Amino acid sequence: VYFDDKKRWFVIEFKYMTDEPTEDVSENDHVLLRVGSKTKRIYAIEIDVESIGVEAVAVSVGEHQEPATFDRLEQHLVDAMQRYANHHPEVSRANLDAAKAALEEKGDRVFEQLSR
């Protein structure tokens, strides 16, 4: 999890036991998925946080979390992953569900990177 200063996008990467070539898939104007060329596994989610109104300096996590902001960001991510899966039936539902569960469970730690 990191903020790409050059691109000005927030990036969440997923690691697997094996690597493969990836391709970028844009499911909307704010979210880009980096997916495996063969398996269609999600290797990264890149989010244009500025265009959806999430400013790094304005976001805090934990007790000072602004729920509406994080709810909106999480919804953009879930929607993009779901649209991708709907257009690619070969995508494992188990992998999609695991990515969603990780986001729900670890979201605070993931989004904490925005405030740095």
N, C-alpha and C positions, 0 to 999 in steps of 0.2 A: 504494500500500500504506500503510495507516494503521490506527491503533486509534481507534475511535469512542468517545470518553470518555463521551458521553451515553448511548449504548446499551450500552456495555461489550462491544462485539464487534470482532473483527479483520476488516478489509475489504481485499480484493484486487480492484482494478478493472482492466478490460480496455478499451482504447481502439481504436476503429475509424475508418476514413476517413469514414464517415457515421454519424449518430446517428438514433435512432428512439425512440418512446415505449417504456418498459419496464414490466414487471410483475414482482412478486415471486412466486417459487415456492419453497415449503418442501418439501424432499425428506426431511428428518428434523428432529428437535428441535434439532439443533446447527448446521445449515447452511441458509442462505437464499441462493437464486440470484436475481439480478436479470437478467432475460432480455428480449431484444427482442420486442416484441409481434408483429411480423410474421416476422422472420427466426429467432427463437428463439436467437440468439447469446447467449452468456453475457457480460453487461456487468459483473457484479460477483459475487463470492462473499463472503458475510458469515458469519463463524464465531463462535459463542458459545464462545470459548476457555475461559471459566471453568467452564461446565457439563461440558466434556469433560476437565477436570482440567489444563488448561494455564494456569498463572498467570504473568503477565508478569514478575513479580519472580523467579520460579523458573526461568525459561528463559534459556539462553544459547546462542549460536550459534558455529560454527567449532570450534576445538580443544576448547572446553568444552561442546560440544553434547551434549545427552542424547538419544541415538538413539531410544530407545523413545517418548519424548514426541513428537518430530517425526515419527516413523514413524506413530504413531497419528493425529496431526493430518493428515498428508498422506493417510492412508488414508481418513479421514472426507471429505476434499475429493474425492478420486477416486471414492469410492463415491457421493457425492451427484451428481457430474457424470454418472456412468454411469447412475444411476437416472433422472435427468432425461432423458438421451438415449434410454433404453429406453422411456420414456413419450411421447416426442415424436419420432417417426420422421423428421420434417422437419428435425431438427437435423443439420447437416453433421458427418459423422464426422471430416472433416479439421479442422474447428474444434475439436472435442472433443479430438482427438489433439494438436493444437497447444497447447491449454490444458494438457493433461497434461504434454507435453514441456517447456513453459515452467516449470511447477511443479517438475518433476524437475531441470531444469537450473539454475534460479534460486532454488530453495527456500531455500537458506541465506540469500541476500540478502533474500528475502521475509520469512522468519521472524525475521530479525534485528530487525525492527520491534517484535516482541513484547518484547524486552528493554529497550526505551527507556522 
